[in-house]
Amino acid sequence: MNEITNNPDMCEKALDVLHEVIDPEIGLNVVDLGLIYQLDFDTEEKVVYCTMTLTTQFCPMGESIQDGVTNCLQFNFPEYRADIKLTFDPPWSMEKISPEGLDWLNGGSRF
Amino acid sequence: MFAPGAGVNPTKTTSHKVIIPFYVYASLSFVAGCVLLFASSASFTGPHFQPHLLAVTHVMALGWGSMMILGASHQLVPVLIEGKLYSNTLAYLSFALAGVGIILMVWAFYHFDFGLAAQVGSLMILGAFLSYLVNIIVSMSKANHTNVHATFVLAGTLWMILTISLGVLLIFNFNYNLLSFSSVTYLPLHAHLGIIGWFLMLVLGVGSRLIPMFLISKYSNEKRLWLIFYLVNAGLLLFYASFIVKRVQSLYILSSLMIVSAIVLFIQFAFKAYKARIRKAVDPQVKIALGSSWMMLLPAIVLGMVFATSVLSVYFEKLVLIYGFCIFFGWISAIIFGMTFKTLPFILWNKKFHQKAGIARTPNPKELFSQPVFRIMVGFYFTGFVIFITGILLANVIVLQTGAALLIVCAVLFNLNVFKMLRYKS
């Protein structure tokens, strides 16, 4: 589940833009895939903290996906620096895929 | 909650610079193998031990199959062992040694010359696989943990070292009479150590990891995979021991049954992974890779017919030729078609679009190659494959050349798509 700890408006906007970051292998965005665990905006230090995971610790596309999240946050929040933390505790599982994501994987419409 | 302050560095994947030369070499070898097949079509109307057939077999087994496997596994082993590849330099060394060694050896086989070129070439290939073995062993020893998939790769590499060592011995035996029998006597042992020990072990180990991953499947069954591992290795050891110690056909049949049982268990594994998949749409590359699981049974069926046929029968030589053709142009080629277009696009996507991810529209990795060309290639492949087998059965050179010509078209289309990916502008 995605967790927002402060600045709900900013975090909602960040989650919205992160829909543009796609896992190239699966074809699904990182939000609906359940890779984004936590978002925090430090408005004083101007840092956006993002805790995220990968489908497997040694995902061959892991570096690209993490860079995609960094690029996306810094592009959409130019006054902020993106600080991405990768965690595998808890590890990703298929239960983390959103209902919309499952629908898309089952052949539903792309969103 | 999430681990507080946890910050894990993403794995650095093996550089594309290490991997791409293997893919390019393998792709060009496929064209060379098909052209040699066309040029050697007449040889498929006679006995199986002939210089041109020896050359075709080694282009396909080493240049096409093994170089593709070496390239892919330098990328995939870090994924399997959840660690880094130990050395890029050893990978380059493997490529350089194998790349030159294969050319020397195939040239020598084609001219039926077991002199210096064959001897140096075979030793270079042995050096290439020893470099690979060291790279894999050190990578595994530095990784957090190993698993059944990585164990398949390691055991497969050890079998391949044994296969090549025997091959080197057979080449030297032609000139120096080192063994008690002629080299031709040992060919079935050399061939099966490579086919089962190297190709099958790698396909089972890597396939059992990649198939559920590509299908996004919840299914996993490590116990079954260990059972498959023990069945293949025990079957192969039994075959090896019975060949060296005492040749008893019932032991060959028993070892074949153990290996066929492992293949059936793997097909069942792949089917269960398919049924438990989350992504319903399955792309053509995964379909052909799944289909190649079934194609493993085709050589097994032909082998059963070989066992049931007398050596003196007119069908014996034809069945042996079909058996070899089904392995190298059938099963191994089909799995490479599927896996090349599931792995190479991602390796190249990482290289070309890494910096643009998340800020600009990037193509899907599948868009890096032409899907219509892929489908046409598959069409030419299956038609050529069936026609060539028909040609062996009829012992008709025109039919054989027609099948080989279709396979050349298939190989050219395969290369078109590979080079389209390599030249894709970001």
HADDOCK unambig.tbl for C-alpha pairs under 7 A between the chains (distance, minus, plus):
assign (segid A and resid 20 and name CA) (segid B and resid 358 and name CA) 6.26 0.50 0.50
assign (segid A and resid 21 and name CA) (segid B and resid 357 and name CA) 6.91 0.50 0.50
assign (segid A and resid 21 and name CA) (segid B and resid 358 and name CA) 4.87 0.50 0.50
assign (segid A and resid 24 and name CA) (segid B and resid 364 and name CA) 6.23 0.50 0.50
assign (segid A and resid 24 and name CA) (segid B and resid 365 and name CA) 6.57 0.50 0.50
assign (segid A and resid 58 and name CA) (segid B and resid 11 and name CA) 5.67 0.50 0.50
assign (segid A and resid 58 and name CA) (segid B and resid 79 and name CA) 5.20 0.50 0.50
assign (segid A and resid 58 and name CA) (segid B and resid 82 and name CA) 5.37 0.50 0.50
assign (segid A and resid 59 and name CA) (segid B and resid 79 and name CA) 6.58 0.50 0.50
assign (segid A and resid 60 and name CA) (segid B and resid 13 and name CA) 5.96 0.50 0.50
assign (segid A and resid 60 and name CA) (segid B and resid 79 and name CA) 6.79 0.50 0.50
assign (segid A and resid 62 and name CA) (segid B and resid 10 and name CA) 6.16 0.50 0.50
assign (segid A and resid 62 and name CA) (segid B and resid 11 and name CA) 6.99 0.50 0.50
assign (segid A and resid 63 and name CA) (segid B and resid 10 and name CA) 5.68 0.50 0.50
assign (segid A and resid 63 and name CA) (segid B and resid 11 and name CA) 6.88 0.50 0.50
assign (segid A and resid 64 and name CA) (segid B and resid 350 and name CA) 6.46 0.50 0.50
assign (segid A and resid 64 and name CA) (segid B and resid 354 and name CA) 5.34 0.50 0.50
assign (segid A and resid 64 and name CA) (segid B and resid 357 and name CA) 6.80 0.50 0.50
assign (segid A and resid 67 and name CA) (segid B and resid 357 and name CA) 6.76 0.50 0.50
assign (segid A and resid 68 and name CA) (segid B and resid 357 and name CA) 4.29 0.50 0.50
assign (segid A and resid 68 and name CA) (segid B and resid 358 and name CA) 4.15 0.50 0.50
assign (segid A and resid 69 and name CA) (segid B and resid 358 and name CA) 6.06 0.50 0.50
assign (segid A and resid 71 and name CA) (segid B and resid 357 and name CA) 6.93 0.50 0.50
assign (segid A and resid 71 and name CA) (segid B and resid 358 and name CA) 5.50 0.50 0.50
assign (segid A and resid 71 and name CA) (segid B and resid 359 and name CA) 5.97 0.50 0.50
assign (segid A and resid 72 and name CA) (segid B and resid 358 and name CA) 4.50 0.50 0.50
assign (segid A and resid 72 and name CA) (segid B and resid 359 and name CA) 5.25 0.50 0.50
assign (segid A and resid 75 and name CA) (segid B and resid 359 and name CA) 6.54 0.50 0.50
assign (segid A and resid 85 and name CA) (segid B and resid 6 and name CA) 6.76 0.50 0.50
assign (segid A and resid 85 and name CA) (segid B and resid 7 and name CA) 4.83 0.50 0.50
assign (segid A and resid 85 and name CA) (segid B and resid 8 and name CA) 6.91 0.50 0.50
assign (segid A and resid 86 and name CA) (segid B and resid 6 and name CA) 6.95 0.50 0.50
assign (segid A and resid 86 and name CA) (segid B and resid 7 and name CA) 5.07 0.50 0.50
assign (segid A and resid 86 and name CA) (segid B and resid 8 and name CA) 5.04 0.50 0.50
assign (segid A and resid 86 and name CA) (segid B and resid 9 and name CA) 6.77 0.50 0.50
assign (segid A and resid 87 and name CA) (segid B and resid 6 and name CA) 5.68 0.50 0.50
assign (segid A and resid 87 and name CA) (segid B and resid 7 and name CA) 5.89 0.50 0.50
assign (segid A and resid 87 and name CA) (segid B and resid 8 and name CA) 5.83 0.50 0.50
assign (segid A and resid 89 and name CA) (segid B and resid 2 and name CA) 5.78 0.50 0.50
assign (segid A and resid 89 and name CA) (segid B and resid 3 and name CA) 5.54 0.50 0.50
assign (segid A and resid 90 and name CA) (segid B and resid 2 and name CA) 6.29 0.50 0.50
assign (segid A and resid 105 and name CA) (segid B and resid 278 and name CA) 6.60 0.50 0.50
assign (segid A and resid 105 and name CA) (segid B and resid 279 and name CA) 4.62 0.50 0.50
assign (segid A and resid 105 and name CA) (segid B and resid 280 and name CA) 6.40 0.50 0.50
assign (segid A and resid 106 and name CA) (segid B and resid 278 and name CA) 6.90 0.50 0.50
assign (segid A and resid 106 and name CA) (segid B and resid 279 and name CA) 5.60 0.50 0.50
assign (segid A and resid 106 and name CA) (segid B and resid 280 and name CA) 5.08 0.50 0.50
assign (segid A and resid 107 and name CA) (segid B and resid 280 and name CA) 6.45 0.50 0.50
assign (segid A and resid 107 and name CA) (segid B and resid 281 and name CA) 6.63 0.50 0.50
